[in-house]
Amino acid sequence: MILIQKHLRSVLLFIAPLIFGIVSPPVRASDAYWLDQYNAIFYIATFRLDVEIREMKRNGASTLMLHADTLPSPIARFIAWRAKVIGNMSSVAWIQKPTKDNLKHAASLIDFKGVQIDDHYFNSPPIHIKNLRNMLGEKELWCSFQPGQFTFYLAENCNQIDVQIYRYTCKETGDMAWRMGITGNSAIAVAAYDDGSKNGSEQVRCIKKDLSNMGTKLFVFKWKNQEVWSKRLWQILRR
């Protein structure tokens, strides 16, 4: 059985570019940036928000994923507006603590393309995913799974789907995607975090090349997160 699986994978690696017509584009530094809500407040308070958005855009990002659990609606809307004006970036509300109230808050945000839920939601959903889908109305639902959480049944409810299997080596990442049955599916991407280091960038390039040979997209993101020092500032401002 193992020999058959290895043979099938080798065949797919050979014929996938012919089937999907893939020409692997140059690796961009990122497709999206996750911006922590505490950092967002800090950037606004220090008049650095536009500078940070320009840096995200220079690094190739087309989407701002804004941590919006408890971020006030006017501030979230202001950030989405600046992301659009300065970087021509769409904004998606990323919910890290998926309580019913936080999800309702995200659904009500103006000028946001969609709402992203991740492994925190799938660990213990506060509401059924179909009810969440209805709650969002015209907003898109972005789903980011851990490998053990992913099912095609759940993924059918999502507008964008990625699976977080980037913590492994390059080859292990591709092998796991293959075993999960998500390779060659244009609707499902593998998520990869680029930490900005030389080794991290090389890892992303390797994963992208391996996945592209299997007709699989790579969703690259970076994280604007200095929460260790900015969270304390946010707590002071809220007093």
Contacts in CASP RR format, 6 or more apart in sequence:
PFRMAT RR
TARGET T0000
AUTHOR 0000-0000-0000
METHOD contacts of the structure
MODEL  1
MILIQKHLRSVLLFIAPLIFGIVSPPVRASDAYWLDQYNAIFYIATFRLD
VEIREMKRNGASTLMLHADTLPSPIARFIAWRAKVIGNMSSVAWIQKPTK
DNLKHAASLIDFKGVQIDDHYFNSPPIHIKNLRNMLGEKELWCSFQPGQF
TFYLAENCNQIDVQIYRYTCKETGDMAWRMGITGNSAIAVAAYDDGSKNG
SEQVRCIKKDLSNMGTKLFVFKWKNQEVWSKRLWQILRR
9 175 0 8 1.000
9 178 0 8 1.000
12 178 0 8 1.000
12 183 0 8 1.000
12 214 0 8 1.000
13 213 0 8 1.000
13 214 0 8 1.000
16 22 0 8 1.000
16 184 0 8 1.000
16 213 0 8 1.000
16 214 0 8 1.000
16 215 0 8 1.000
17 212 0 8 1.000
17 213 0 8 1.000
17 215 0 8 1.000
19 215 0 8 1.000
20 184 0 8 1.000
20 215 0 8 1.000
22 212 0 8 1.000
22 213 0 8 1.000
22 215 0 8 1.000
24 208 0 8 1.000
24 209 0 8 1.000
24 212 0 8 1.000
27 201 0 8 1.000
27 204 0 8 1.000
27 205 0 8 1.000
27 208 0 8 1.000
27 220 0 8 1.000
28 59 0 8 1.000
28 60 0 8 1.000
28 220 0 8 1.000
29 59 0 8 1.000
29 60 0 8 1.000
29 61 0 8 1.000
29 194 0 8 1.000
29 196 0 8 1.000
29 201 0 8 1.000
29 220 0 8 1.000
29 222 0 8 1.000
30 56 0 8 1.000
30 59 0 8 1.000
30 60 0 8 1.000
30 61 0 8 1.000
30 194 0 8 1.000
30 220 0 8 1.000
30 221 0 8 1.000
30 222 0 8 1.000
31 60 0 8 1.000
31 61 0 8 1.000
31 62 0 8 1.000
31 63 0 8 1.000
31 219 0 8 1.000
31 220 0 8 1.000
31 221 0 8 1.000
32 61 0 8 1.000
32 62 0 8 1.000
32 63 0 8 1.000
32 64 0 8 1.000
32 65 0 8 1.000
32 92 0 8 1.000
32 219 0 8 1.000
32 220 0 8 1.000
32 221 0 8 1.000
32 222 0 8 1.000
33 56 0 8 1.000
33 59 0 8 1.000
33 61 0 8 1.000
33 63 0 8 1.000
33 64 0 8 1.000
33 65 0 8 1.000
33 221 0 8 1.000
33 222 0 8 1.000
33 223 0 8 1.000
33 224 0 8 1.000
34 65 0 8 1.000
34 67 0 8 1.000
34 94 0 8 1.000
34 221 0 8 1.000
34 222 0 8 1.000
34 223 0 8 1.000
34 224 0 8 1.000
34 225 0 8 1.000
35 52 0 8 1.000
35 64 0 8 1.000
35 65 0 8 1.000
35 66 0 8 1.000
35 67 0 8 1.000
35 79 0 8 1.000
35 224 0 8 1.000
36 67 0 8 1.000
36 223 0 8 1.000
36 224 0 8 1.000
36 225 0 8 1.000
36 226 0 8 1.000
36 227 0 8 1.000
36 230 0 8 1.000
37 66 0 8 1.000
37 67 0 8 1.000
37 68 0 8 1.000
37 69 0 8 1.000
37 70 0 8 1.000
37 71 0 8 1.000
37 234 0 8 1.000
38 227 0 8 1.000
38 230 0 8 1.000
38 231 0 8 1.000
38 233 0 8 1.000
38 234 0 8 1.000
39 224 0 8 1.000
39 225 0 8 1.000
39 226 0 8 1.000
39 227 0 8 1.000
39 230 0 8 1.000
40 49 0 8 1.000
40 66 0 8 1.000
40 67 0 8 1.000
40 71 0 8 1.000
40 75 0 8 1.000
40 79 0 8 1.000
41 71 0 8 1.000
41 75 0 8 1.000
41 230 0 8 1.000
41 233 0 8 1.000
41 234 0 8 1.000
41 237 0 8 1.000
42 48 0 8 1.000
42 230 0 8 1.000
42 233 0 8 1.000
42 234 0 8 1.000
43 49 0 8 1.000
43 51 0 8 1.000
43 52 0 8 1.000
44 75 0 8 1.000
44 78 0 8 1.000
44 79 0 8 1.000
45 233 0 8 1.000
45 237 0 8 1.000
49 79 0 8 1.000
49 82 0 8 1.000
50 82 0 8 1.000
50 86 0 8 1.000
52 224 0 8 1.000
53 64 0 8 1.000
53 82 0 8 1.000
53 83 0 8 1.000
53 86 0 8 1.000
53 87 0 8 1.000
53 89 0 8 1.000
54 86 0 8 1.000
54 87 0 8 1.000
56 64 0 8 1.000
56 87 0 8 1.000
56 89 0 8 1.000
56 222 0 8 1.000
56 224 0 8 1.000
57 86 0 8 1.000
57 87 0 8 1.000
57 88 0 8 1.000
57 89 0 8 1.000
59 222 0 8 1.000
61 89 0 8 1.000
61 222 0 8 1.000
62 88 0 8 1.000
62 89 0 8 1.000
62 90 0 8 1.000
63 89 0 8 1.000
63 90 0 8 1.000
63 91 0 8 1.000
63 92 0 8 1.000
63 113 0 8 1.000
64 79 0 8 1.000
64 80 0 8 1.000
64 83 0 8 1.000
64 89 0 8 1.000
64 90 0 8 1.000
64 91 0 8 1.000
64 92 0 8 1.000
65 91 0 8 1.000
65 92 0 8 1.000
65 94 0 8 1.000
65 116 0 8 1.000
65 221 0 8 1.000
66 76 0 8 1.000
66 79 0 8 1.000
66 80 0 8 1.000
66 91 0 8 1.000
66 92 0 8 1.000
66 93 0 8 1.000
66 94 0 8 1.000
66 112 0 8 1.000
67 94 0 8 1.000
67 96 0 8 1.000
68 76 0 8 1.000
68 93 0 8 1.000
68 94 0 8 1.000
68 95 0 8 1.000
68 105 0 8 1.000
68 106 0 8 1.000
68 109 0 8 1.000
69 95 0 8 1.000
69 96 0 8 1.000
69 97 0 8 1.000
69 102 0 8 1.000
69 105 0 8 1.000
70 102 0 8 1.000
70 105 0 8 1.000
73 105 0 8 1.000
73 108 0 8 1.000
73 109 0 8 1.000
73 110 0 8 1.000
76 93 0 8 1.000
76 109 0 8 1.000
76 112 0 8 1.000
77 109 0 8 1.000
77 110 0 8 1.000
77 111 0 8 1.000
79 91 0 8 1.000
80 91 0 8 1.000
80 109 0 8 1.000
80 110 0 8 1.000
80 111 0 8 1.000
80 112 0 8 1.000
81 111 0 8 1.000
83 89 0 8 1.000
83 90 0 8 1.000
83 91 0 8 1.000
84 90 0 8 1.000
84 91 0 8 1.000
84 111 0 8 1.000
90 113 0 8 1.000
91 111 0 8 1.000
91 112 0 8 1.000
91 113 0 8 1.000
92 112 0 8 1.000
92 113 0 8 1.000
92 114 0 8 1.000
92 115 0 8 1.000
92 116 0 8 1.000
92 140 0 8 1.000
92 142 0 8 1.000
93 106 0 8 1.000
93 109 0 8 1.000
93 112 0 8 1.000
93 114 0 8 1.000
93 115 0 8 1.000
93 116 0 8 1.000
94 115 0 8 1.000
94 116 0 8 1.000
94 118 0 8 1.000
95 102 0 8 1.000
95 103 0 8 1.000
95 106 0 8 1.000
95 115 0 8 1.000
95 116 0 8 1.000
95 117 0 8 1.000
95 120 0 8 1.000
95 121 0 8 1.000
96 118 0 8 1.000
96 120 0 8 1.000
97 120 0 8 1.000
98 117 0 8 1.000
98 120 0 8 1.000
98 121 0 8 1.000
98 125 0 8 1.000
98 126 0 8 1.000
99 126 0 8 1.000
100 126 0 8 1.000
100 127 0 8 1.000
103 115 0 8 1.000
103 117 0 8 1.000
103 126 0 8 1.000
103 127 0 8 1.000
103 132 0 8 1.000
103 135 0 8 1.000
104 135 0 8 1.000
106 112 0 8 1.000
106 115 0 8 1.000
107 115 0 8 1.000
107 135 0 8 1.000
107 136 0 8 1.000
107 137 0 8 1.000
107 139 0 8 1.000
112 139 0 8 1.000
113 139 0 8 1.000
113 140 0 8 1.000
114 136 0 8 1.000
114 139 0 8 1.000
114 140 0 8 1.000
114 141 0 8 1.000
114 142 0 8 1.000
114 159 0 8 1.000
115 136 0 8 1.000
115 139 0 8 1.000
115 140 0 8 1.000
115 141 0 8 1.000
115 142 0 8 1.000
116 142 0 8 1.000
116 143 0 8 1.000
116 144 0 8 1.000
117 132 0 8 1.000
117 141 0 8 1.000
117 142 0 8 1.000
117 143 0 8 1.000
117 144 0 8 1.000
118 143 0 8 1.000
118 144 0 8 1.000
118 145 0 8 1.000
118 164 0 8 1.000
119 144 0 8 1.000
119 145 0 8 1.000
119 146 0 8 1.000
119 149 0 8 1.000
119 164 0 8 1.000
122 145 0 8 1.000
122 146 0 8 1.000
122 149 0 8 1.000
122 154 0 8 1.000
123 149 0 8 1.000
125 132 0 8 1.000
127 135 0 8 1.000
129 141 0 8 1.000
129 154 0 8 1.000
129 157 0 8 1.000
130 157 0 8 1.000
132 141 0 8 1.000
132 157 0 8 1.000
133 141 0 8 1.000
133 157 0 8 1.000
140 159 0 8 1.000
140 160 0 8 1.000
141 157 0 8 1.000
141 158 0 8 1.000
141 159 0 8 1.000
141 160 0 8 1.000
142 158 0 8 1.000
142 159 0 8 1.000
142 160 0 8 1.000
142 161 0 8 1.000
143 154 0 8 1.000
143 155 0 8 1.000
143 157 0 8 1.000
143 158 0 8 1.000
143 160 0 8 1.000
143 161 0 8 1.000
143 162 0 8 1.000
144 162 0 8 1.000
144 163 0 8 1.000
144 164 0 8 1.000
144 191 0 8 1.000
145 154 0 8 1.000
145 155 0 8 1.000
145 161 0 8 1.000
145 162 0 8 1.000
145 163 0 8 1.000
145 164 0 8 1.000
146 163 0 8 1.000
146 164 0 8 1.000
147 163 0 8 1.000
147 164 0 8 1.000
147 165 0 8 1.000
147 176 0 8 1.000
147 180 0 8 1.000
150 163 0 8 1.000
150 180 0 8 1.000
150 182 0 8 1.000
155 161 0 8 1.000
155 187 0 8 1.000
155 188 0 8 1.000
160 189 0 8 1.000
161 187 0 8 1.000
161 188 0 8 1.000
161 189 0 8 1.000
162 188 0 8 1.000
162 189 0 8 1.000
162 190 0 8 1.000
162 191 0 8 1.000
162 219 0 8 1.000
163 177 0 8 1.000
163 180 0 8 1.000
163 182 0 8 1.000
163 188 0 8 1.000
163 189 0 8 1.000
163 190 0 8 1.000
163 191 0 8 1.000
164 191 0 8 1.000
165 173 0 8 1.000
165 174 0 8 1.000
165 176 0 8 1.000
165 177 0 8 1.000
165 180 0 8 1.000
165 190 0 8 1.000
165 191 0 8 1.000
166 173 0 8 1.000
166 190 0 8 1.000
166 191 0 8 1.000
166 192 0 8 1.000
166 193 0 8 1.000
166 203 0 8 1.000
166 207 0 8 1.000
168 176 0 8 1.000
170 203 0 8 1.000
170 206 0 8 1.000
170 207 0 8 1.000
170 210 0 8 1.000
171 210 0 8 1.000
173 190 0 8 1.000
173 192 0 8 1.000
173 207 0 8 1.000
173 210 0 8 1.000
173 211 0 8 1.000
174 183 0 8 1.000
174 190 0 8 1.000
174 207 0 8 1.000
174 210 0 8 1.000
174 211 0 8 1.000
174 214 0 8 1.000
174 216 0 8 1.000
177 183 0 8 1.000
177 190 0 8 1.000
177 211 0 8 1.000
177 214 0 8 1.000
177 216 0 8 1.000
178 214 0 8 1.000
182 188 0 8 1.000
182 190 0 8 1.000
182 216 0 8 1.000
183 211 0 8 1.000
183 214 0 8 1.000
183 215 0 8 1.000
183 216 0 8 1.000
184 214 0 8 1.000
184 215 0 8 1.000
184 216 0 8 1.000
185 216 0 8 1.000
186 215 0 8 1.000
186 217 0 8 1.000
188 216 0 8 1.000
188 217 0 8 1.000
189 216 0 8 1.000
189 217 0 8 1.000
189 218 0 8 1.000
189 219 0 8 1.000
190 207 0 8 1.000
190 211 0 8 1.000
190 216 0 8 1.000
190 217 0 8 1.000
190 218 0 8 1.000
190 219 0 8 1.000
191 218 0 8 1.000
191 219 0 8 1.000
191 221 0 8 1.000
192 203 0 8 1.000
192 204 0 8 1.000
192 207 0 8 1.000
192 208 0 8 1.000
192 218 0 8 1.000
192 219 0 8 1.000
192 220 0 8 1.000
192 221 0 8 1.000
193 220 0 8 1.000
193 221 0 8 1.000
193 222 0 8 1.000
193 223 0 8 1.000
194 200 0 8 1.000
194 201 0 8 1.000
194 204 0 8 1.000
194 220 0 8 1.000
194 221 0 8 1.000
194 222 0 8 1.000
195 222 0 8 1.000
196 222 0 8 1.000
204 218 0 8 1.000
204 220 0 8 1.000
207 218 0 8 1.000
208 218 0 8 1.000
208 220 0 8 1.000
211 217 0 8 1.000
211 218 0 8 1.000
212 218 0 8 1.000
END
